[in-house]
Amino acid sequence: MLPVTEVIREELKKQGRTQVWVVNKMNEMSEVLKMDTVKFNCIMTGKRKITGDELVVLCKILGLSLEDFC
């Protein structure tokens, strides 16, 4: 099983997406998350764990499924 951040990092690279793009899309999809670049960067560097709500929104944005994390 791959670490969540590794799967996300690889998908961002594959799609040519930036962290700023992801943060903007996450906030468009769910204003409740109040995601910002600092929080997202902390998730990607392992300084902060991603919540379930954040992961669901991120998967929808990037077109990922649970199988992608296995």
N, CA, C and O atoms as CSV, one atom per row, in Angstrom:
chain,resi,resn,atom,element,x,y,z
A,1,MET,N,N,0.849,-1.184,0.000
A,1,MET,CA,C,0.000,0.000,0.000
A,1,MET,C,C,0.889,1.239,0.000
A,1,MET,O,O,1.792,1.365,0.827
A,2,LEU,N,N,0.629,2.140,-0.922
A,2,LEU,CA,C,1.416,3.364,-1.041
A,2,LEU,C,C,0.916,4.436,-0.073
A,2,LEU,O,O,-0.278,4.504,0.219
A,3,PRO,N,N,1.828,5.273,0.425
A,3,PRO,CA,C,1.390,6.398,1.255
A,3,PRO,C,C,0.464,7.323,0.453
A,3,PRO,O,O,0.658,7.526,-0.746
A,4,VAL,N,N,-0.527,7.871,1.127
A,4,VAL,CA,C,-1.512,8.744,0.484
A,4,VAL,C,C,-0.825,9.897,-0.235
A,4,VAL,O,O,-1.171,10.216,-1.373
A,5,THR,N,N,0.141,10.520,0.420
A,5,THR,CA,C,0.806,11.679,-0.190
A,5,THR,C,C,1.568,11.294,-1.455
A,5,THR,O,O,1.658,12.086,-2.392
A,6,GLU,N,N,2.111,10.090,-1.482
A,6,GLU,CA,C,2.840,9.655,-2.675
A,6,GLU,C,C,1.891,9.484,-3.863
A,6,GLU,O,O,2.210,9.876,-4.986
A,7,VAL,N,N,0.731,8.898,-3.603
A,7,VAL,CA,C,-0.280,8.716,-4.662
A,7,VAL,C,C,-0.723,10.085,-5.179
A,7,VAL,O,O,-0.819,10.294,-6.388
A,8,ILE,N,N,-0.990,11.008,-4.267
A,8,ILE,CA,C,-1.432,12.355,-4.653
A,8,ILE,C,C,-0.340,13.065,-5.439
A,8,ILE,O,O,-0.612,13.674,-6.474
A,9,ARG,N,N,0.883,12.989,-4.956
A,9,ARG,CA,C,2.010,13.649,-5.629
A,9,ARG,C,C,2.179,13.129,-7.053
A,9,ARG,O,O,2.362,13.909,-7.988
A,10,GLU,N,N,2.117,11.800,-7.214
A,10,GLU,CA,C,2.262,11.205,-8.542
A,10,GLU,C,C,1.122,11.617,-9.471
A,10,GLU,O,O,1.350,11.883,-10.651
A,11,GLU,N,N,-0.091,11.669,-8.951
A,11,GLU,CA,C,-1.239,12.056,-9.777
A,11,GLU,C,C,-1.143,13.520,-10.186
A,11,GLU,O,O,-1.455,13.861,-11.327
A,12,LEU,N,N,-0.718,14.387,-9.277
A,12,LEU,CA,C,-0.534,15.799,-9.613
A,12,LEU,C,C,0.496,15.956,-10.724
A,12,LEU,O,O,0.304,16.726,-11.665
A,13,LYS,N,N,1.582,15.218,-10.598
A,13,LYS,CA,C,2.643,15.266,-11.607
A,13,LYS,C,C,2.128,14.763,-12.954
A,13,LYS,O,O,2.382,15.371,-13.994
A,14,LYS,N,N,1.398,13.638,-12.920
A,14,LYS,CA,C,0.862,13.034,-14.147
A,14,LYS,C,C,-0.097,13.987,-14.861
A,14,LYS,O,O,-0.087,14.088,-16.088
A,15,GLN,N,N,-0.930,14.689,-14.076
A,15,GLN,CA,C,-1.912,15.603,-14.655
A,15,GLN,C,C,-1.343,17.000,-14.913
A,15,GLN,O,O,-1.995,17.825,-15.554
A,16,GLY,N,N,-0.138,17.268,-14.422
A,16,GLY,CA,C,0.459,18.592,-14.600
A,16,GLY,C,C,-0.231,19.662,-13.763
A,16,GLY,O,O,-0.296,20.825,-14.161
A,17,ARG,N,N,-0.741,19.268,-12.616
A,17,ARG,CA,C,-1.467,20.196,-11.727
A,17,ARG,C,C,-0.539,20.757,-10.660
A,17,ARG,O,O,0.439,20.118,-10.270
A,18,THR,N,N,-0.857,21.954,-10.198
A,18,THR,CA,C,-0.097,22.577,-9.120
A,18,THR,C,C,-0.885,22.501,-7.819
A,18,THR,O,O,-2.089,22.243,-7.823
A,19,GLN,N,N,-0.201,22.726,-6.719
A,19,GLN,CA,C,-0.871,22.743,-5.426
A,19,GLN,C,C,-1.880,23.884,-5.366
A,19,GLN,O,O,-2.946,23.731,-4.768
A,20,VAL,N,N,-1.566,25.008,-5.967
A,20,VAL,CA,C,-2.492,26.149,-5.982
A,20,VAL,C,C,-3.772,25.770,-6.715
A,20,VAL,O,O,-4.865,26.111,-6.264
A,21,TRP,N,N,-3.651,25.077,-7.826
A,21,TRP,CA,C,-4.826,24.628,-8.568
A,21,TRP,C,C,-5.688,23.714,-7.702
A,21,TRP,O,O,-6.909,23.860,-7.648
A,22,VAL,N,N,-5.033,22.770,-7.025
A,22,VAL,CA,C,-5.760,21.829,-6.163
A,22,VAL,C,C,-6.490,22.570,-5.053
A,22,VAL,O,O,-7.664,22.302,-4.801
A,23,VAL,N,N,-5.816,23.491,-4.393
A,23,VAL,CA,C,-6.432,24.256,-3.299
A,23,VAL,C,C,-7.651,25.019,-3.805
A,23,VAL,O,O,-8.699,25.008,-3.159
A,24,ASN,N,N,-7.528,25.678,-4.949
A,24,ASN,CA,C,-8.659,26.419,-5.520
A,24,ASN,C,C,-9.830,25.497,-5.834
A,24,ASN,O,O,-10.974,25.826,-5.520
A,25,LYS,N,N,-9.562,24.351,-6.447
A,25,LYS,CA,C,-10.620,23.400,-6.791
A,25,LYS,C,C,-11.270,22.822,-5.532
A,25,LYS,O,O,-12.487,22.648,-5.484
A,26,MET,N,N,-10.460,22.525,-4.515
A,26,MET,CA,C,-11.008,21.987,-3.273
A,26,MET,C,C,-11.961,22.989,-2.625
A,26,MET,O,O,-13.018,22.603,-2.126
A,27,ASN,N,N,-11.596,24.267,-2.631
A,27,ASN,CA,C,-12.450,25.295,-2.039
A,27,ASN,C,C,-13.698,25.554,-2.874
A,27,ASN,O,O,-14.745,25.896,-2.324
A,28,GLU,N,N,-13.603,25.396,-4.199
A,28,GLU,CA,C,-14.789,25.510,-5.056
A,28,GLU,C,C,-15.778,24.395,-4.745
A,28,GLU,O,O,-16.989,24.618,-4.710
A,29,MET,N,N,-15.254,23.193,-4.521
A,29,MET,CA,C,-16.106,22.040,-4.279
A,29,MET,C,C,-16.675,22.039,-2.849
A,29,MET,O,O,-17.806,21.607,-2.624
A,30,SER,N,N,-15.885,22.522,-1.903
A,30,SER,CA,C,-16.336,22.510,-0.511
A,30,SER,C,C,-15.716,23.679,0.245
A,30,SER,O,O,-14.557,23.626,0.658
A,31,GLU,N,N,-16.501,24.726,0.418
A,31,GLU,CA,C,-16.018,25.906,1.143
A,31,GLU,C,C,-15.778,25.608,2.616
A,31,GLU,O,O,-15.026,26.320,3.282
A,32,VAL,N,N,-16.408,24.567,3.122
A,32,VAL,CA,C,-16.269,24.198,4.527
A,32,VAL,C,C,-14.827,23.806,4.864
A,32,VAL,O,O,-14.375,24.016,5.989
A,33,LEU,N,N,-14.109,23.241,3.899
A,33,LEU,CA,C,-12.744,22.797,4.147
A,33,LEU,C,C,-11.799,23.946,4.476
A,33,LEU,O,O,-10.865,23.788,5.262
A,34,LYS,N,N,-12.050,25.108,3.865
A,34,LYS,CA,C,-11.168,26.263,4.039
A,34,LYS,C,C,-9.691,25.882,3.816
A,34,LYS,O,O,-8.812,26.236,4.602
A,35,MET,N,N,-9.459,25.161,2.732
A,35,MET,CA,C,-8.108,24.732,2.400
A,35,MET,C,C,-7.290,25.932,1.929
A,35,MET,O,O,-7.801,26.810,1.233
A,36,ASP,N,N,-6.036,25.959,2.311
A,36,ASP,CA,C,-5.121,26.973,1.800
A,36,ASP,C,C,-3.808,26.292,1.437
A,36,ASP,O,O,-3.602,25.118,1.745
A,37,THR,N,N,-2.936,27.026,0.789
A,37,THR,CA,C,-1.693,26.424,0.294
A,37,THR,C,C,-0.799,25.946,1.433
A,37,THR,O,O,-0.085,24.956,1.279
A,38,VAL,N,N,-0.827,26.627,2.560
A,38,VAL,CA,C,-0.001,26.212,3.696
A,38,VAL,C,C,-0.492,24.861,4.232
A,38,VAL,O,O,0.309,23.955,4.461
A,39,LYS,N,N,-1.811,24.728,4.432
A,39,LYS,CA,C,-2.369,23.460,4.917
A,39,LYS,C,C,-2.082,22.333,3.931
A,39,LYS,O,O,-1.685,21.237,4.328
A,40,PHE,N,N,-2.284,22.609,2.642
A,40,PHE,CA,C,-2.068,21.553,1.648
A,40,PHE,C,C,-0.597,21.159,1.596
A,40,PHE,O,O,-0.276,19.977,1.472
A,41,ASN,N,N,0.290,22.129,1.689
A,41,ASN,CA,C,1.714,21.823,1.684
A,41,ASN,C,C,2.096,21.000,2.915
A,41,ASN,O,O,2.926,20.095,2.822
A,42,CYS,N,N,1.499,21.309,4.060
A,42,CYS,CA,C,1.768,20.524,5.272
A,42,CYS,C,C,1.295,19.084,5.108
A,42,CYS,O,O,1.933,18.160,5.613
A,43,ILE,N,N,0.191,18.889,4.414
A,43,ILE,CA,C,-0.289,17.532,4.132
A,43,ILE,C,C,0.725,16.813,3.254
A,43,ILE,O,O,1.092,15.670,3.524
A,44,MET,N,N,1.172,17.484,2.209
A,44,MET,CA,C,2.072,16.856,1.250
A,44,MET,C,C,3.459,16.572,1.820
A,44,MET,O,O,4.144,15.665,1.347
A,45,THR,N,N,3.875,17.323,2.816
A,45,THR,CA,C,5.190,17.098,3.426
A,45,THR,C,C,5.115,16.196,4.652
A,45,THR,O,O,6.142,15.874,5.249
A,46,GLY,N,N,3.906,15.788,5.031
A,46,GLY,CA,C,3.750,14.899,6.164
A,46,GLY,C,C,3.685,15.578,7.519
A,46,GLY,O,O,3.686,14.908,8.551
A,47,LYS,N,N,3.631,16.891,7.526
A,47,LYS,CA,C,3.544,17.628,8.785
A,47,LYS,C,C,2.125,17.654,9.333
A,47,LYS,O,O,1.902,17.979,10.499
A,48,ARG,N,N,1.165,17.305,8.471
A,48,ARG,CA,C,-0.250,17.307,8.851
A,48,ARG,C,C,-0.930,16.148,8.145
A,48,ARG,O,O,-0.656,15.880,6.975
A,49,LYS,N,N,-1.809,15.467,8.847
A,49,LYS,CA,C,-2.581,14.378,8.247
A,49,LYS,C,C,-3.769,14.948,7.482
A,49,LYS,O,O,-4.344,15.963,7.877
A,50,ILE,N,N,-4.126,14.295,6.399
A,50,ILE,CA,C,-5.285,14.706,5.622
A,50,ILE,C,C,-6.533,14.123,6.290
A,50,ILE,O,O,-6.528,12.971,6.721
A,51,THR,N,N,-7.596,14.918,6.374
A,51,THR,CA,C,-8.844,14.417,6.962
A,51,THR,C,C,-9.608,13.615,5.913
A,51,THR,O,O,-9.316,13.689,4.720
A,52,GLY,N,N,-10.571,12.864,6.371
A,52,GLY,CA,C,-11.402,12.088,5.449
A,52,GLY,C,C,-12.150,12.978,4.479
A,52,GLY,O,O,-12.223,12.680,3.287
A,53,ASP,N,N,-12.713,14.080,4.988
A,53,ASP,CA,C,-13.448,15.011,4.121
A,53,ASP,C,C,-12.531,15.596,3.052
A,53,ASP,O,O,-12.922,15.721,1.891
A,54,GLU,N,N,-11.320,15.951,3.443
A,54,GLU,CA,C,-10.361,16.513,2.487
A,54,GLU,C,C,-9.981,15.472,1.442
A,54,GLU,O,O,-9.867,15.788,0.257
A,55,LEU,N,N,-9.786,14.235,1.879
A,55,LEU,CA,C,-9.399,13.175,0.951
A,55,LEU,C,C,-10.503,12.885,-0.063
A,55,LEU,O,O,-10.226,12.677,-1.244
A,56,VAL,N,N,-11.743,12.870,0.393
A,56,VAL,CA,C,-12.870,12.620,-0.518
A,56,VAL,C,C,-12.926,13.695,-1.600
A,56,VAL,O,O,-13.057,13.378,-2.783
A,57,VAL,N,N,-12.829,14.958,-1.203
A,57,VAL,CA,C,-12.874,16.065,-2.161
A,57,VAL,C,C,-11.680,15.990,-3.111
A,57,VAL,O,O,-11.831,16.173,-4.319
A,58,LEU,N,N,-10.515,15.726,-2.573
A,58,LEU,CA,C,-9.308,15.638,-3.397
A,58,LEU,C,C,-9.420,14.511,-4.419
A,58,LEU,O,O,-9.028,14.678,-5.574
A,59,CYS,N,N,-9.952,13.369,-3.999
A,59,CYS,CA,C,-10.129,12.247,-4.922
A,59,CYS,C,C,-11.099,12.599,-6.043
A,59,CYS,O,O,-10.869,12.236,-7.197
A,60,LYS,N,N,-12.172,13.296,-5.719
A,60,LYS,CA,C,-13.129,13.708,-6.746
A,60,LYS,C,C,-12.465,14.644,-7.751
A,60,LYS,O,O,-12.668,14.506,-8.957
A,61,ILE,N,N,-11.686,15.578,-7.269
A,61,ILE,CA,C,-11.021,16.556,-8.136
A,61,ILE,C,C,-10.022,15.870,-9.066
A,61,ILE,O,O,-9.961,16.174,-10.258
A,62,LEU,N,N,-9.244,14.948,-8.515
A,62,LEU,CA,C,-8.189,14.306,-9.305
A,62,LEU,C,C,-8.640,13.047,-10.026
A,62,LEU,O,O,-7.877,12.455,-10.790
A,63,GLY,N,N,-9.887,12.635,-9.781
A,63,GLY,CA,C,-10.402,11.436,-10.431
A,63,GLY,C,C,-9.793,10.158,-9.863
A,63,GLY,O,O,-9.615,9.181,-10.591
A,64,LEU,N,N,-9.478,10.156,-8.587
A,64,LEU,CA,C,-8.895,8.997,-7.931
A,64,LEU,C,C,-9.984,8.179,-7.237
A,64,LEU,O,O,-11.037,8.702,-6.871
A,65,SER,N,N,-9.708,6.887,-7.062
A,65,SER,CA,C,-10.610,6.018,-6.309
A,65,SER,C,C,-9.794,5.358,-5.197
A,65,SER,O,O,-8.571,5.489,-5.156
A,66,LEU,N,N,-10.469,4.658,-4.310
A,66,LEU,CA,C,-9.775,3.978,-3.213
A,66,LEU,C,C,-8.759,2.965,-3.732
A,66,LEU,O,O,-7.718,2.757,-3.110
A,67,GLU,N,N,-9.052,2.341,-4.858
A,67,GLU,CA,C,-8.138,1.358,-5.426
A,67,GLU,C,C,-6.779,1.961,-5.801
A,67,GLU,O,O,-5.767,1.262,-5.825
A,68,ASP,N,N,-6.769,3.263,-6.090
A,68,ASP,CA,C,-5.515,3.931,-6.451
A,68,ASP,C,C,-4.544,3.994,-5.287
A,68,ASP,O,O,-3.350,4.217,-5.489
A,69,PHE,N,N,-5.035,3.801,-4.075
A,69,PHE,CA,C,-4.199,3.888,-2.882
A,69,PHE,C,C,-3.717,2.520,-2.410
A,69,PHE,O,O,-3.008,2.429,-1.408
A,70,CYS,N,N,-4.093,1.455,-3.120
A,70,CYS,CA,C,-3.703,0.094,-2.726
A,70,CYS,C,C,-2.465,-0.359,-3.462
A,70,CYS,O,O,-1.997,-1.478,-3.253
